[in-house]
Amino acid sequence: MATIGTGGRFHRTAAFTLSLLFTLAISAPVLAQSGNSAAAAGCQDGGYVDWTDAAGNAFRNTGACVSYAAHGGTLVPVVVDPVNPFSVSYRPSGTSGFDATVTGSGLEPNSSVDLFLTWGGTSAFIGDVAGASGEVAFTASGVCTSLGSPLTEVAVAGTPAGGEQTEYPVPLPDASICPPPT
């Protein structure tokens, strides 16, 4: 019959078990990191701000990101909307028209730039070309209502330097220039 006393098999078994648990507790995070170390490395040096967890939650610091990746979590890159290189300003023209001045910078030199105007299901565009410096400025005329439909959308398409042709929304003329239909 086994008894609890000083020394003996019980103490050696308990000491071994405690030693094993302590070793596992210390080495488990290291072992887990080695399985997804490339992802965990992406969190270093402030890189955690470039990632979210699978649910889209941002990490609060490097440690949270590393821990998530080290335990098999999938890091999802943060998607940043492209910066709109265009601006447009409007001034009234005629009874129910406007002039739109489009400016843009940071564009691929000598690339095309198009201003799109949409009234309901009808669209029109006016084009120009960015200069060798990657800048553009042009004025186009439009109307607030076409074929009975008010202007519903204005966009500018162009190619940012080193990028691809992209369409960017810009604001409509304000109500002082194109009053809402009555």
C-alpha positions in Angstrom: 0.0 0.0 0.0 1.3 3.4 -1.0 1.7 6.0 1.8 2.6 9.6 1.7 5.8 10.2 3.6 9.1 11.9 3.3 10.9 11.2 0.0 9.9 8.1 -2.0 8.1 7.6 -5.2 5.3 10.2 -4.7 7.6 13.1 -4.2 9.7 12.1 -7.2 6.6 11.8 -9.4 5.2 15.2 -8.1 8.5 16.9 -8.7 8.8 15.5 -12.2 5.2 16.5 -13.1 5.7 20.0 -11.7 9.0 20.3 -13.6 7.3 19.1 -16.8 4.4 21.5 -16.5 6.8 24.4 -15.8 8.9 23.5 -18.9 5.8 23.3 -21.1 4.5 26.6 -19.7 7.7 28.4 -20.6 8.3 26.7 -24.0 4.7 26.6 -25.4 4.7 30.3 -26.6 8.1 29.8 -28.2 6.9 26.6 -29.9 3.7 28.3 -31.0 5.6 31.2 -32.5 7.8 29.0 -34.6 4.7 27.6 -36.4 3.7 31.0 -37.7 6.8 33.1 -37.2 6.7 34.8 -40.6 3.2 36.2 -39.8 4.3 37.2 -36.3 7.4 39.0 -37.7 5.0 41.2 -39.7 3.8 42.6 -36.4 7.2 43.9 -35.4 8.5 47.4 -35.6 5.1 49.0 -35.6 3.8 46.6 -38.3 0.8 45.6 -36.1 -1.0 48.7 -37.4 -1.0 47.2 -40.9 -3.0 44.1 -39.8 -6.3 43.1 -38.2 -7.6 39.8 -36.9 -10.0 37.7 -39.1 -12.9 39.7 -37.7 -11.4 43.0 -38.7 -10.4 44.1 -35.2 -7.3 46.3 -35.0 -4.4 45.2 -32.6 -3.7 47.4 -29.7 0.1 46.8 -29.8 2.8 44.6 -31.2 2.4 41.9 -28.5 -1.3 41.4 -29.2 -0.6 41.0 -32.9 2.4 38.6 -32.3 0.3 36.5 -29.9 -2.6 36.3 -32.3 -0.4 35.2 -35.2 1.7 32.8 -33.0 -1.4 31.0 -32.0 -2.4 30.3 -35.6 -4.6 33.4 -36.2 -4.7 34.7 -39.8 -3.5 38.3 -40.1 -5.6 40.4 -42.5 -4.0 43.4 -44.2 -5.6 46.8 -43.4 -7.1 48.2 -46.6 -6.5 51.8 -47.1 -8.6 53.7 -49.6 -6.5 55.4 -52.2 -6.0 59.1 -51.7 -8.0 61.1 -54.2 -5.5 63.2 -56.2 -8.3 65.4 -57.6 -10.3 68.3 -56.5 -13.1 70.2 -58.2 -14.5 73.6 -57.7 -17.7 74.9 -59.2 -19.0 78.3 -60.2 -22.4 79.1 -61.8 -22.6 79.5 -65.6 -25.7 80.6 -67.4 -29.2 80.0 -66.1 -28.9 76.4 -64.9 -25.3 75.5 -65.6 -21.9 75.5 -64.0 -18.2 75.5 -64.8 -16.2 72.8 -63.0 -12.5 73.4 -62.6 -10.6 70.1 -62.0 -7.1 70.0 -60.6 -5.0 67.0 -59.9 -1.4 66.3 -58.9 0.8 63.2 -58.3 -0.4 61.7 -61.6 1.4 59.6 -64.1 3.0 62.1 -66.5 1.1 62.5 -69.8 -1.7 60.3 -68.7 -5.4 60.9 -69.6 -7.8 62.5 -67.1 -11.6 62.3 -67.5 -14.3 64.2 -65.7 -17.6 62.2 -65.7 -21.0 63.8 -65.2 -24.0 61.6 -64.6 -27.7 62.6 -64.7 -29.9 59.6 -63.9 -28.9 57.0 -66.6 -27.1 59.5 -68.9 -23.4 60.2 -68.6 -21.0 62.4 -70.4 -17.2 62.9 -70.0 -14.7 65.6 -70.7 -11.1 64.7 -71.0 -7.7 66.2 -70.7 -4.1 65.0 -70.2 -1.8 65.4 -67.2 1.4 67.3 -68.0 4.9 66.1 -67.8 5.0 67.1 -64.1 2.0 64.9 -63.3 -0.3 67.8 -62.7 -3.5 68.7 -64.5 -5.9 71.7 -64.4 -8.9 72.2 -66.7 -12.3 73.7 -66.7 -15.4 72.0 -68.2 -19.0 73.2 -68.5 -22.0 71.2 -67.4 -25.7 71.6 -66.7 -27.6 70.9 -63.5 -30.4 69.0 -65.3 -30.2 67.0 -68.5 -33.2 65.4 -70.2 -35.3 66.1 -67.1 -32.8 64.4 -64.7 -30.8 66.3 -62.1 -27.0 65.8 -61.9 -26.5 62.7 -59.6 -22.8 62.0 -59.7 -19.5 63.6 -60.6 -16.2 61.6 -60.8 -12.7 62.1 -62.1 -10.7 59.2 -63.5 -6.9 59.3 -63.8 -3.7 57.4 -63.2 -1.7 58.1 -60.0 2.0 58.0 -60.5 3.1 54.3 -60.6 -0.6 53.2 -60.2 -3.5 52.1 -62.4 -6.3 54.1 -63.9 -8.8 54.7 -61.1 -12.1 56.6 -60.8 -12.5 58.9 -57.8 -15.8 60.4 -56.7 -15.9 64.2 -56.2 -18.6 66.3 -54.7 -21.6 67.6 -56.6 -22.1 71.3 -57.1 -23.7 72.7 -53.9 -27.3 73.8 -53.8 -26.5 77.5 -54.5 -25.2 76.4 -58.0 -27.5 73.5 -58.7 -30.7 73.8 -56.6 -32.5 70.5 -55.9 -35.5 69.8 -58.2 -38.8 71.0 -56.9 
